[in-house]
Amino acid sequence: MPRPVQYNTKVKMVEMPEGYSGEGYFSTTFDKIVGLGRKNSLWPLPFATSCCGIEFMATMASHYDLGRFGAERMGFTPRQCDVLLVAGTIAKKMGPILRQVYLQMAEPRWVIAIGACASSGGIFDSYSVLQGIDQVIPVDVYVPGCPPRPEGIIDGILKLQDLVNDESLRRRHNPVYKSLLESYGIE
């Protein structure tokens, strides 16, 4: 006996970018199309050092499945990735390495600080722990928690997708962005 056909009725449609449409065509701006493509094809590079890394592994596993949000392809070389996911405690000796990994990433690049340690040093207020990765590289999204739940990491990815979608192609060349990078000593 054949099974009855079941349709997925919980499909969420993405809104079309603003533009003009007609019979057989649709036109919009180049910025909107590039933003939509970048938003749904993030290539993350995990930089996990402690317990937040375990939560990130759970986020990538089948139960939470980060791949549903366009971040399926996990890269382990900075030259092929555009999102740096820093999860866990970063020692001051690791600061230059983290910065080097950031500089090797392709432009445009974004950074998510996952957990209290990556965001502010967490409970480790000592001479050897970096009190937030924003001391060595610019951060786009902070995910709070010690360690954050997988739902929080997914929320951080969704916030980054909103930022990427709305980012102008010219943002990277404006004086405000260049002065931000210069404040970190990045040319």
ChimeraX attribute file (.defattr): number of C-alpha atoms within 10 A of each C-alpha:
attribute: neighborCount
match mode: 1-to-1
recipient: residues
	/A:1	3
	/A:2	4
	/A:3	5
	/A:4	6
	/A:5	5
	/A:6	6
	/A:7	7
	/A:8	5
	/A:9	6
	/A:10	6
	/A:11	7
	/A:12	6
	/A:13	6
	/A:14	7
	/A:15	6
	/A:16	11
	/A:17	15
	/A:18	11
	/A:19	10
	/A:20	10
	/A:21	10
	/A:22	7
	/A:23	5
	/A:24	5
	/A:25	7
	/A:26	12
	/A:27	12
	/A:28	13
	/A:29	11
	/A:30	10
	/A:31	16
	/A:32	19
	/A:33	15
	/A:34	15
	/A:35	20
	/A:36	18
	/A:37	14
	/A:38	18
	/A:39	22
	/A:40	16
	/A:41	16
	/A:42	24
	/A:43	21
	/A:44	25
	/A:45	24
	/A:46	21
	/A:47	18
	/A:48	20
	/A:49	15
	/A:50	14
	/A:51	16
	/A:52	26
	/A:53	22
	/A:54	16
	/A:55	22
	/A:56	24
	/A:57	16
	/A:58	16
	/A:59	20
	/A:60	19
	/A:61	13
	/A:62	10
	/A:63	9
	/A:64	14
	/A:65	16
	/A:66	22
	/A:67	16
	/A:68	10
	/A:69	15
	/A:70	17
	/A:71	18
	/A:72	16
	/A:73	14
	/A:74	16
	/A:75	16
	/A:76	13
	/A:77	13
	/A:78	20
	/A:79	15
	/A:80	15
	/A:81	24
	/A:82	23
	/A:83	27
	/A:84	23
	/A:85	23
	/A:86	27
	/A:87	29
	/A:88	25
	/A:89	29
	/A:90	24
	/A:91	20
	/A:92	16
	/A:93	11
	/A:94	14
	/A:95	17
	/A:96	12
	/A:97	12
	/A:98	18
	/A:99	17
	/A:100	14
	/A:101	16
	/A:102	24
	/A:103	16
	/A:104	15
	/A:105	19
	/A:106	14
	/A:107	13
	/A:108	13
	/A:109	18
	/A:110	22
	/A:111	22
	/A:112	26
	/A:113	27
	/A:114	30
	/A:115	28
	/A:116	24
	/A:117	30
	/A:118	29
	/A:119	27
	/A:120	21
	/A:121	20
	/A:122	19
	/A:123	12
	/A:124	15
	/A:125	12
	/A:126	10
	/A:127	9
	/A:128	12
	/A:129	21
	/A:130	25
	/A:131	23
	/A:132	20
	/A:133	25
	/A:134	16
	/A:135	14
	/A:136	20
	/A:137	22
	/A:138	18
	/A:139	18
	/A:140	16
	/A:141	20
	/A:142	21
	/A:143	23
	/A:144	19
	/A:145	16
	/A:146	15
	/A:147	22
	/A:148	19
	/A:149	18
	/A:150	22
	/A:151	13
	/A:152	20
	/A:153	26
	/A:154	19
	/A:155	14
	/A:156	20
	/A:157	24
	/A:158	16
	/A:159	17
	/A:160	21
	/A:161	21
	/A:162	14
	/A:163	16
	/A:164	22
	/A:165	19
	/A:166	14
	/A:167	17
	/A:168	15
	/A:169	15
	/A:170	9
	/A:171	12
	/A:172	14
	/A:173	10
	/A:174	10
	/A:175	10
	/A:176	11
	/A:177	13
	/A:178	14
	/A:179	13
	/A:180	14
	/A:181	15
	/A:182	11
	/A:183	13
	/A:184	14
	/A:185	10
	/A:186	13
	/A:187	10
